[in-house]
Amino acid sequence: MRLGIFAKTFARPTLEATLGAVRSCGLNVVQFNLSCAGLPTLPDELSAERAGAIGRAVQGHGIGMAAISGTFNMIHPDLAQRQAGLARLAVLAAACGPLGTKLITLCTGTRDPADMWRRHSDNGSPAAWRDLLESMRQAVRIAEEHDITLGVEPEISNVIDSARQARRLLDELASPRVKIVIDAANLFHAGELARMAEVLDEAFDLLGPDIALAHAKDLVRGGEAGDQAAGSGLLDYRRYLGLLSQAHYGGPLILHGLTEAEVPQTIQRMRDLGVSG
């Protein structure tokens, strides 16, 4: 397993400078975000020529694009907002070939109309689940058309807030185009840290064969814990990495939730745990 990083960890005025910063810290794989190229994460339009130029720049720096962020609120209470997000997802999916990636990462969203990272009491309602399934079914059709995979990330503030809910989604969709982005720090509801081994083991029992990408950050409390640099908090990283190995996960471990200043120390912590740079 090798280390990668969110490209947008490095705030630079140009794409070339961002890519140079990635290489300067010794890494050669990223989760990309079009914001690094001066575009919205989900643009209204993106020509094949522009996408190709971005892809060539990434590849020219010897960097692999493990995935690209395609996050939008898939259960926004306003149908028009959901449809707009899906239309932009189709634009991004069409650009994946020239960009050089086959995986778009998604979150499943919240009923909060203003903040897609804030939990809402209606997230667990039958209506929210129906809306998620409809959004995901449309997203699957987009993925099929453009021969890409969608990576869904369980997050406690979203409608898919646990490994069990993620398993339910995979089973109901029954599509090889939908896989999981695993981030162990996102699995712990308030009061669950004492059950760390149980929560991690259950997540991998349920989702291990369907993991397409692994994230690495940390947490200092359960619930909406925010972002901490990997290895700096309470997450049992030896267990997490061991479970990834047992699941025969062969992709990169993508660092995020850290500042640029924290990158060197975080890379060293992960290398000390046996993850290659």
Helices and strands as residue ranges (DSSP letters): E 3-6, G 7-9, H 15-24, E 29-32, G 34-37, H 48-60, E 64-69, H 79-99, E 103-106, G 121-124, H 126-146, E 149-152, H 163-173, E 178-182, G 184-186, G 193-195, H 196-207, G 208-210, E 211-216, H 237-246, E 253-255, G 260-262, H 263-272
